[in-house]
Amino acid sequence: MRCLMKFEESMQELEEIVRKMESGRLPLDDALSMFEKGMKLSHLCSKKLEAARSKIEILTKNKDGELLTQPFCVNE
């Protein structure tokens, strides 16, 4: 797995792993290997999303009409 994979490439590879595993046709050793790779890709994607989320700010106005920035926060 390349260290600097783009998010989209990582997600595409992760989706392919899921499709293969869901088929139920993989030998156990292959399934375990793919599971491990999928977990690494999942972690990588989560880290990339978190990094992107921390860079996003929301521009708002206060009651006096002044522009303010605040961190982007998703209610989970």
Secondary structure, DSSP 4 states (H G I P E B T S, - for coil): --TT--HHHHHHHHHHHHHHHHHT-S-HHHHHHHHHHHHHHHHHHHHHHHHHHHH-EEEEE-TTS-EEEEE-----
